[in-house]
Amino acid sequence: GEALFHDAKVACASCHAGPMSTNNQTLDVGTGGAFQVPSLRGLWLRAPYQHDGCAATLMARFDTRCASPAHGQTQGLDEGALRDLVAYLETL
């Protein structure tokens, strides 16, 4: 999961970077407006996920209701890869 998170093609770490897992920028990621990139530290404690609360679980964040091409490139990942990515996110 960590390798996927840092993979430039998946692009998670392009915004969720550094020791606090954020670049502190304000961006529109396809969820209804521009929002500050949140830190991912302690992410597993903050459900529901996404700016609009569309995901009750971290895995649900990656389904078609919550995923956006403007918010990382996870659409091509299979379920196993997504599980690995979620497992990594749960360690932050």
BELPE-V937045 format. One record per pair of residues at least 12 apart in sequence whose C-alpha atoms are under 8 Angstrom apart, sorted by the first residue. I is the first residue (numbers start at 0). J is the second residue. Records with the same first field share a line. If there is no record, write none. Layout:
I: J, J
//
This chain:
0: 80, 81, 82, 83, 84, 85, 86, 87, 88
1: 83, 84, 87
3: 80, 84
4: 84
8: 72
9: 71, 72, 73
10: 71, 72
11: 70, 71, 72
14: 36
15: 36, 37, 38, 39
19: 38, 39, 40
20: 37, 38, 39, 40
21: 36, 37, 38, 39
22: 36
23: 35, 36, 37
24: 36
27: 69
28: 67, 69, 70
29: 67, 68, 69, 70
30: 49, 50, 51, 67
34: 50
39: 88, 91
40: 91
41: 89, 90, 91
42: 88, 89, 91
43: 57, 88, 89, 91
48: 60
49: 65
53: 65
57: 85
58: 81, 82, 85
61: 73, 74, 81
//
